[in-house]
Amino acid sequence: MKTRATSTQPHTLLIGILMALLAGHTPCLAQLIDDAPLARFAENAPSSPLPYDIRAEGLNGTTYYVSPLGSDNNPGTLGRPLRTLQAAADRAQPGDTVLARAGTYSAQDSYATLIITTTGTPEQWIRYANYPGERPLIRFNSLRGIAIRGASHIVIEGFELDGRSREVDPEEALAHATGFKGDDHSQTHFFSVGIRVENTEQNLPHHVIIRDNFIHHCSGGGIATARADYLLIENNHVYKTSLYTPWAGSGISVWESHNHDDRQDVYRTVVKDNISHHNNNLVPFWIQKKVTDGNGIIMDALKTAQGIIEDDYTKPYSGRILIANNVCMFNGGRGINLYESDRVDVVHNTLYHNGQRENSTNEIELGRADNVSVYNNIIVPIPGERAIGGYQSTGLRAGHNLVDGAGKSDFTYGQNTRDEDPRFVTLPDEVAEPLAVRLLLRHTLVPRHGSPAIGAASLDWRLHTDRVGTWRNPDRPVDIGAYQSITTDATPDNVETNEE
């Protein structure tokens, strides 16, 4: 754990208060540039956020109900529910909805508790969700909690997933990772990923929405995608994941995406409104023989075929990516890591004291990442560490960020960036459970009265709502960071969004 400077500022109190929640790579100087020399990207780089069009359609089919008290011999009605999520998935067709009642669901095999292979259609998606007002819990130590395997037009929302990593012996996990050769996944409890979107030999997934889930204590990553396109990952809470996998997971990971089409007039990958904290790697990545990840959010190898998936797909990802309104804090790796991934807009995030490991030094890291925009973010690194750093990256556009306490920089931060304490509202004296963090963050990282974040955002890069849906009124000053400060402005019924 890195040593922190002593301070009486409110944001440093947050560290001491949240320490109860805690039970790399040192980059070379980045080849990064500022706003002025961006001419060679001018035809592709937007000057403001683009819209996106990823929404569920046609959910007017059969609704199947599932309860731990039900039976898979039942028809799946509200009065006679099915018992397992898999039984419902095996019945679901385009247009159908599966609603899970409260209770605990466990894996029926070593792969996943819920394996989704039936695909929806553009006109009729398939939705898996919590019964209104209830929170179904998936407790698993299988390879995945929920696996979307080659399926498209799928919604996953409202689940809690507990990967049972508290039952893993850290010494056994270290020994396993040290001896792992990349092919034996039989000890599934060392790999458990919360929600995984993945390709099959026949199908590449696309148009998938993952929202409103609470994912925690996983040996593997929290939310992970591979060979996917048109992704909306929003309003999830990801906590203490990626601890023991030899595959170097992160809280939210988008890896080696494919091109469903080549549109660049909309965002095709959107990661917004999430909380990702205390994710870390405690064992080495088996290929590099060192600890590398445990990031809050990572865009990973989107323009590089690393050869891990044995297929012939080698095209770089052509889509634009939005990472917005997220809160990333106390992760062992970076808050946001862009590794070999281009055309990413990082807007209105709040990043706080990530890089908890000695070999992780950047809140935002660009590793061979080009054509990246970083605007309207609050970035508070551990004192002396970098707010934005990286290596072999060009075409950075940055400005209107609030950076506090950063050390030496790999590049110029851009116009209208301020180096001041953001003056957050602080937490109560004791917060020991992730549920409490989830409930109290809304009152913690809002800029308080007198904060330099208030009214200092670029309106050109304004997102229409903040992390919890508060309207950012374009006729008034807009705040930097994931949260708009409390305002008397009423959100109009027809408030605009970045959805098309």
Beta strands, then each sheet from edge to edge (+ up, - down):
strand 1: 63-66
strand 2: 97-100
strand 3: 103-106
strand 4: 112-116
strand 5: 126-130
strand 6: 136-139
strand 7: 144-149
strand 8: 154-157
strand 9: 160-162
strand 10: 193-198
strand 11: 206-211
strand 12: 214-216
strand 13: 223-226
strand 14: 229-234
strand 15: 237-239
strand 16: 252-255
strand 17: 267-272
strand 18: 275-277
strand 19: 297-300
strand 20: 320-324
strand 21: 327-329
strand 22: 336-339
strand 23: 344-347
strand 24: 350-352
strand 25: 362-367
strand 26: 372-375
strand 27: 378-380
strand 28: 386-391
strand 29: 396-399
strand 30: 402-403
strand 31: 418-419
sheet 1: 1+ 2+ 5+ 8+ 11+ 14+ 17+ 20+ 23+ 26+ 29+
sheet 2: 3+ 6+ 9+ 12+ 15+ 18+ 21+ 24+ 27+ 30+ 31+
sheet 3: 4+ 7+ 10+ 13+ 16+ 19+ 22+ 25+ 28+
end
